[in-house]
């Protein structure tokens, strides 16, 4: 099994080009079921993307990957395709459930495996099914599968989500795309990745209007057969490298981004005393002398993202005083804490809040990744720790970070895969 070996205390300096967003690419790949000829540019070639590609190929879509051009070409011209998404392909990547909406609205039926458990929380699909039922789908759960049927097609309606969910908003958008009439979705997620999906669906010819957390979709009658779309940058990857720069950077430049998307994160870093200069398409992090304590709560966008909670926690271990992070999105997202404590971090968990005491000296150790974002927090800790850190189970890391070692090596970090 592969591991990462990190030798800490080496100041990093250089530029990092941010990859396309995994969380934007996945729903857009699912949306490709709706069209005939799609070219996606700036797609990240990480494990979750390849799993979704495998699922779409199983369904019957022809896919060509152009690695050098960062393109994925998808052709769906078959008269009939497989409307099944099996457990073996959905179990490792929860975004697989996003094929439910497009299969149902285009082919009027779908059989999609329930995603099963998740390390960081239950993440139930009840809100997805709630929306699809409102659109007129007949849904049953049998033998671990969602069996959905819409013999007469889906019909536009008004839907108010009981709570904000990125995945449910995306599935509802994908289903409403082909529903008859107008669909009004209220209390929607408005993350940049959701808005990128909206941009993609508009290119297909769909009329979509957004007012705050309300999204109005007019079911499409004629689809544009051939389109190109460039996926937005990965704001979580960018945030991760901003934290790396704040921890042990001399001068780190983050490129290929749109800085306005991350205003919340940048403001928090500045409040901690991190020296940051922003431009439209880049952010520069300079060496910071003293970091200040801070209190953070995870919230839906434009609030602080849960996917950066673990990374910011590492930064808090180097701040002066007691910092706090309240986790409001997932119930089990502090699994990196025991591993950070093994490296010397002083962290206490009470209810949904982590209390982080700093500054503390971290010492290299052998640690184990438990999920995607936890794994990268251990890499960040290894960069500032004395001696050597070994991060095990890095297949979690490979699900969402493209070329992590080479990007850090380019900035003079001492890290290698063994």
SULVENSUL-V969058 format. One record per backbone hydrogen bond with DSSP energy under -1.0 kcal/mol. CO is the residue of the C=O (numbers start at 1). NH is the residue of the N-H. If there is no record, write none. Layout:
CO/NH + CO/NH
This chain:
3/418 + 4/391 + 5/416 + 6/389 + 12/250 + 14/253 + 16/255 + 19/234 + 21/25 + 22/26 + 24/28 + 25/29 + 26/30 + 27/31 + 30/33 + 31/34 + 36/76 + 37/227 + 38/74 + 39/229 + 40/72 + 41/231 + 44/46 + 46/50 + 47/51 + 48/52 + 49/53 + 50/54 + 51/55 + 52/56 + 53/57 + 54/58 + 55/59 + 56/60 + 56/61 + 59/82 + 62/75 + 64/73 + 66/71 + 70/42 + 70/43 + 71/66 + 72/40 + 73/64 + 74/38 + 75/62 + 83/111 + 85/113 + 86/89 + 86/90 + 87/91 + 90/93 + 93/96 + 94/97 + 95/98 + 96/99 + 97/100 + 99/103 + 100/104 + 101/105 + 102/106 + 103/107 + 104/108 + 108/150 + 110/148 + 111/85 + 112/146 + 118/121 + 120/332 + 125/129 + 126/130 + 127/131 + 128/132 + 129/133 + 130/134 + 131/135 + 132/137 + 133/136 + 135/155 + 138/149 + 140/147 + 142/145 + 144/114 + 145/142 + 146/112 + 147/140 + 148/110 + 149/138 + 150/153 + 154/180 + 157/184 + 159/186 + 165/169 + 166/170 + 167/171 + 168/172 + 169/173 + 170/174 + 171/175 + 172/176 + 173/177 + 175/178 + 177/220 + 180/156 + 181/219 + 183/217 + 184/159 + 185/215 + 186/161 + 191/195 + 192/196 + 193/197 + 194/198 + 195/199 + 196/200 + 197/201 + 198/202 + 199/203 + 200/204 + 201/206 + 202/205 + 204/224 + 207/218 + 209/216 + 211/214 + 213/188 + 214/211 + 215/185 + 216/209 + 217/183 + 225/37 + 227/39 + 229/41 + 232/21 + 234/238 + 235/239 + 236/240 + 237/241 + 238/242 + 239/243 + 240/244 + 241/245 + 242/246 + 243/247 + 244/248 + 245/249 + 248/12 + 250/287 + 251/14 + 252/285 + 253/16 + 254/283 + 255/18 + 258/261 + 259/262 + 260/263 + 262/266 + 263/267 + 264/268 + 265/269 + 266/270 + 267/271 + 268/272 + 269/274 + 270/273 + 272/292 + 275/286 + 277/284 + 280/259 + 281/257 + 282/279 + 283/254 + 284/277 + 285/252 + 291/320 + 294/324 + 296/326 + 300/303 + 304/299 + 305/308 + 306/309 + 308/312 + 309/313 + 310/314 + 311/315 + 312/316 + 313/317 + 315/318 + 316/319 + 317/360 + 321/358 + 323/356 + 324/296 + 325/354 + 326/298 + 334/337 + 336/340 + 337/341 + 338/342 + 340/345 + 341/344 + 343/363 + 346/357 + 348/355 + 350/353 + 352/327 + 353/350 + 354/325 + 355/348 + 356/323 + 358/321 + 362/386 + 365/390 + 367/392 + 371/375 + 372/376 + 373/377 + 374/378 + 375/379 + 376/380 + 377/381 + 378/382 + 379/383 + 383/9 + 386/364 + 387/8 + 389/6 + 390/367 + 391/4 + 392/369 + 393/396 + 394/398 + 396/399 + 397/400 + 397/401 + 398/47 + 399/48 + 403/407 + 404/408 + 405/409 + 406/410 + 408/413 + 409/412 + 411/13 + 414/7 + 416/5
